[in-house]
């Protein structure tokens, strides 16, 4: 599942960040910001126009991401037991 498809307030873990081209600067920047395998992530809110941007929390930090950027991040929703 893509981070852009994750419902609000549902915890997930990052699986990977997809590169769209060799030396993809956006994918590299996302990884530098902490979007790495195993990190817990959650969509906190979405903007008022076309649900853009997304307010995303990874660890204790929140970022505003465009949907196109969030679509590069593959996540796996946590089960009810894993979220506790």
C-alpha positions as a printed NumPy array, in Angstrom:
array([[  0.   ,   0.   ,   0.   ],
       [  1.199,   3.537,  -0.701],
       [  1.439,   6.108,   2.077],
       [ -0.871,   8.354,   0.017],
       [ -3.573,   5.62 ,   0.293],
       [ -3.214,   5.077,   4.048],
       [ -6.317,   6.212,   5.972],
       [ -5.798,   8.947,   8.558],
       [ -4.785,   7.926,  12.066],
       [ -3.861,   4.354,  11.035],
       [ -0.337,   3.361,  12.078],
       [  1.874,   1.639,   9.523],
       [  5.515,   0.777,   9.012],
       [  7.6  ,   1.888,   6.072],
       [  8.601,  -0.936,   3.732],
       [ 10.495,   0.999,   1.047],
       [ 10.769,   4.258,  -0.868],
       [ 10.391,   3.809,  -4.627],
       [ 12.889,   5.508,  -6.927],
       [ 11.276,   6.756, -10.141],
       [ 14.628,   7.292, -11.891],
       [ 18.3  ,   6.631, -11.235],
       [ 19.641,   9.027,  -8.584],
       [ 16.084,  10.142,  -7.682],
       [ 16.571,  13.223,  -5.503],
       [ 13.066,  13.172,  -3.999],
       [ 13.312,   9.5  ,  -2.976],
       [ 16.78 ,  10.134,  -1.521],
       [ 15.48 ,  13.13 ,   0.452],
       [ 12.558,  11.097,   1.83 ],
       [ 15.019,   8.466,   3.079],
       [ 17.197,  11.209,   4.622],
       [ 14.128,  12.532,   6.466],
       [ 13.604,   9.107,   8.074],
       [ 11.342,   7.225,   5.663],
       [ 13.336,   3.999,   5.994],
       [ 12.28 ,   0.37 ,   6.365],
       [ 10.737,  -0.429,   9.743],
       [  9.912,   3.14 ,  10.806],
       [  6.427,   3.796,  12.157],
       [  4.427,   6.291,  10.105],
       [  0.946,   7.768,  10.328],
       [ -1.087,  10.221,   8.25 ],
       [ -2.33 ,  12.786,  10.753],
       [ -4.376,  15.115,   8.521],
       [ -5.006,  16.17 ,   4.942],
       [ -5.3  ,  19.64 ,   3.479],
       [ -8.637,  21.247,   2.58 ],
       [ -8.194,  21.341,  -1.208],
       [ -8.049,  17.9  ,  -2.881],
       [ -6.722,  16.518,   0.437],
       [ -3.373,  18.13 ,  -0.346],
       [ -0.874,  18.25 ,   1.353],
       [ -0.779,  15.328,   3.779],
       [  0.481,  15.872,   7.315],
       [  2.576,  12.788,   8.027],
       [  4.225,  11.808,  11.299],
       [  7.3  ,   9.608,  11.307],
       [  8.761,   9.013,  14.727],
       [  8.223,  12.259,  16.642],
       [  8.526,  14.503,  13.583],
       [  5.75 ,  15.765,  11.315],
       [  6.112,  16.638,   7.646],
       [  3.79 ,  18.08 ,   5.022],
       [  4.083,  15.94 ,   1.883],
       [  2.473,  16.25 ,  -1.506],
       [  0.404,  13.223,  -2.453],
       [  2.854,  12.514,  -5.29 ],
       [  5.698,  12.348,  -2.742],
       [  3.714,  10.183,  -0.325],
       [  2.883,   7.806,  -3.201],
       [  6.584,   6.901,  -3.42 ],
       [  6.549,   5.458,   0.115],
       [  5.312,   1.871,   0.428],
       [  3.876,   1.02 ,   3.848],
       [  2.344,  -1.911,   5.676],
       [ -0.496,  -1.099,   8.119],
       [  0.106,  -2.349,  11.646],
       [ -2.269,  -4.889,  13.097],
       [ -4.335,  -3.933,  16.151],
       [ -1.873,  -5.876,  18.356],
       [  1.177,  -4.175,  16.768],
       [ -0.2  ,  -0.665,  17.265],
       [ -0.271,  -0.932,  21.058]])
